Amino acid sequence: MELLDEFINKKAISRRNFLAGAGTTAAAAVLVGCGDNGVAIPATPATTTFTDADILNFALNLEYLEAEFYLRAATGSGLATADAGTGAGAVTGGSKVPNLTAAQQQILNEIAYDEQAHVQFLRSALGSSAVARPTIDFTSSFPALATAAGITGITFNPFADFDSFLVGAFIFEDVGVTAYHGAAPLISTAGITAGYLTAAAGILAVEAYHAAYVRTALTGRAIAAASASPATAYPYLGFANSISALRASVGGGNETTLKLPTTTATASSIVAADTTNAIAFSRSTDQVLHIVYGTGGGSGLAKGAFFPSGLNGTIKVTAA
């Protein structure tokens, strides 16, 4: 944990300034897409109204997942007890990624800090209403999703090496971007006037930076392998695209395939966005639930994959 602790100490002042600038719980609430009095979130087949605390706790569940993944990959240890909440669920699996270069270690440290800071921020905003960390599974969920995605011949473990880690990170990061984008239109008029939309855009940007790094690293390493003499295979790009296809199947589409550049290629291989306007994709809470539960369409889905006992809070069961 020493490397991460050192990084956190360097960032502590800027984080406190951000919290001060975000202000009250209401300000924090709109970071994940709601106004002071709750919002109506479209669902199928009806419209369900959730409170600020409901929205914040949904986001907190997802941040728990990301923080535990990156902290374990970077340091071998997860969230501190104080950051997990009373009665927190167990986290199964996860270990420090071995044989990292200094640059790779620093990148893992930074992303781990960002996700840990998101957990701390949301818990601070929610106060006594914050849900505890749900039970999280990194042991069986990754191999099961890899099998569902058609990745064969290996027992997929994103903590085994840096290339495998990139594929594991790819599973989460695009989902984070689409989830925050999906929340942006839910900010109230009063919240927009108060500057909350700007704050929400800043949080989305952090997740987009993470996603861009992961997508660029996968593509760059594939280019390097293909350009080597002799050229070598880099299967991890294909693994990521198989995961992307699975996410599209269970999470409402909204994916951009990673591609190696060629003299005839015109579509982006890095940016996940629509091809007409280059606008990042968005997903509803329902679509996000289907992805993290690892199962496609259908109402009443309440657990699975990374959350074997489901999320904590109100938003935890699929509507369609």
N, C-alpha and C positions, 0 to 999 in steps of 0.2 A: 504493500500500500504506500510505500514511501514516495514513489514517483508521482502517484496520484495526489497524495497529500500536498506535495510541493506545488503541484500545478494548481490545486484548489486554493492554497494560500495566496498565490499570485493573482487569482481571479476574485478573491473574496470581496474586495472593495467594489469592483464593478458590479458584482451580483447584488450587493446591498443597495447600491445606487439604483439598479433596475427595480428592485422591490419597492423602494421609496417612490420611484416614478410611477409605478403601476398603481400604487395607492391601495384602495380598500378591496374588500372581498368582491364587491361589484365589478371593480376594474379587472380583477383577476378572472372573474367569471367570463367576461366577454373575450378573453384570450382564447377560450375554447368555444366561443360562439353563442353567448346568451346575454340578455339584458338584465337589469336589476330585478325584474319581476317574473323571470322565466320566459320561455319561448315555446312556440308550437313547432315541433320538429316533424316534417313529413314522414309518414310511415305507411306501409301498405298492409291492409286496405284502408286504414283510418288514420286520423291525426291524433297524436298523443302529446300532451303538454308536460314538459319536464321543468323542474325548478333549476335555479342556478346550481344548487348543491348536486343535483342529479348529473348535470353536464360536467361539472368539475370532477366528480368522482369517476365518471366514465373515462375522462382523460387521465385521471390519476391511475386507474387500473392499467392503462396502456403504458404510462410512463414507468410504473413499477416493472413491467415486463422488459422494457428497453433498458432501464437502469441496471437491472439484475444481469441481463445478458452482457452488456458492455463492461460493467464493473468486474464480473467474473472473468471475462476474456482478458481484461487489462491487468488485473491484480490477483485473481484467484479467489477473491472474497466479494460478497454481495453488499447490499445496503446495511448500514448500521441499524441496530435494533430501534433506535429512536426515529429513524426514517421509515420504518416498516409498519409501525402502529401496533397497538395492543391487540393481541390475539392474531397476529399475522400468520398467514399460511406458510407452509414450508416451501422451499425452492429445491427441486431435485435436479442434480446435474450441473454442469458448468465448471470450467477450470481455466487457469491462465493459459493463453495461447503460447506455445513454446517457440524458441528460436526466432524471436522477432528482431528486426534491425532496430537501431535507435530511432529512426524516423517512424517506423511502424508502431513502436511502443508509444511514442509521443502522440500519434494520431489516435490510438486506442484510448490513451489517457484523456485527451481532450473531449472525445465523444462521450466517454464515461462520465466526465465531469458535467457536461451539458445535461445529460439525462438525469443524473443525480440531482442537479440544481432544479430541474423541472419538477421532480418529486417533492423536493423541499419547498418549492414555491407554491405548488398546489396544496400541499398539506398546511402550509402557513395560511393560505387564503381561506381554506375550509375550516380551520380551527378544529373544534370538537366534532364537527360533522364529517371529517375526513374518514373514509373507509380504510381499513387495514389492507395490507398487501394480500392479495388472494393467493391460493396455492398455485405455484408455477412449475411446469414440467419442462426441463430441457433434455431429459434423458431419452424418453421414448417419442416425444413430439417431432423432433427433427428427422429421425429415421422414418417415421410414419409419413410425414409430409413428403420426404424425398421419394418414398415408394409410390405415394399417390401421384406425384408429379412425373413418374416414369423414369426416375434416376435409378439405374440398376448397376450391379457389379461392385458396389461399395456400401459400407455401413456409414451413412453420412453423419459426421460429427464436426460441427463448426468450430469446436475448441481444439481440434487436432493440429491445425497448422493455419498459416495466414490466408492461404487461398480458400480453404474451407470456411474460415471465418468470414471472408468477404461474401460468400454465398449466404451464410446465415444472416449477416447484416442486411443483405439485399432483401431478405424476406420481410424485414420490419420497416426499412426506411421509406420506401415508396408509399407504404400504407400510412405512415405518419403524415407525409405531405398531403395525401388525398383526404385524410381525416380533418386536418386543420382547414384545408380549402373548403371542404364541405360545410364547416361550421361558420365560415366568414359571413355568408348571407344572413345568418341568424342574428347578427348583432343589431340591436335596436337603434332607432333614429337618435335617441338620446345618447346612446353609447358611441355612435359614430361622431356626433358633435363633440363629445368629451375626449375624443382621440383614441378610443379603444380599438377601432379598426386598424389604426396604425400599429398599435401594440400587438394585435393578432397577427398582422403581416410579419412583424419581427420574429415571433415564435415560429411561424411557418417557414421563414427564411432559414432558421437554424436547422430545422429538419431537412429542408431542401439542400443545404450545404452538406449535411451528412449523406443524403441520398446521392448527390452529385459525386462526392468523393468515392463512394462505393461503386457506382456505375462506371466512373472514369477508371478506377483502379482495375476493375475486372476487364474492361475493354483494352486498357493499356498493356496489361500483362498478357492478354491474348495476342495483341499486335507484336509484342516483343518475342513471344514464343514462335509465332509464324514467321518472323523476320530473322530468327536465329539461323546459324549455319552449322549443322543441318537444322531445318525447321523441326520444332517439336509440337506435340499436341498440347492444347490447354483446354481440358474438358470443363473447367469451372464456368466459363462463359455459357456453355450449353446447359449446365446445371441451373444457372440463374434464369435462363430463358424458359426452362422447363417449370421452374417455380413461378415465373411470370404468367405462364399459360394456366397454371393451376389457380393462381390468384384471380385471373380474369374469369375463370370458370365459376368459382365460388363467390367472388366479390364484385360482380357486376361489370366485368370488362375493365376498361380504363388502364391499359398497359401499353408500353412501347418496348418492342423487342430490341435487345442489344445487338448491334451489328458491327462487324469490322468494316472500316472504310475501304472503298474501292474507287476506281476512276469513274464508275458510273453511278455510284450511290449518291442520292440527294437527300434522303431522309436522315434525321438525326439518330445517332446510335446511343447518345448519352441522355438527352432530355426526355423525360416522360411527360408528354403533352399531346394535345390534339394536333393533327397535321394541318388544319386550316388556319388557326390563329395562334398556334404555339402557346396555348394556355394550359397550365397544369391541370391534371385531372382532379376530380373530387369524388368522395364517397360519403354515403350516409352512415349513420351509426349502425344501422342494420347490416349494411354491406361489410363494414369493418368487423362486426361480430362474426359473420360467416367466415371471414378469413382467419381470425385468431382461433376460432373453434374448428377450423379445418374442414368444414362441411358446406355444401352448396345450399340452394334454395329450399325453403321450408320454414314455417312458423314454429315457434315453441322450442327452438334449439337453445339450450341453456348452459352447455359446457362442451369441452372437447379440446384436443390438441394442447396448446400452451396453457390453457386454463382448465384442468381436469375437473375442477369443482365449480367452474363458472367464475364470472366477475363478481366483485362485491358492489353493492349499491343498487340503484333502481334500473338502470339501463344494462340489462344482462341477458335478455331473452329476445330472440329474433321474432320479428313480426311477419316476415314472409320469406 
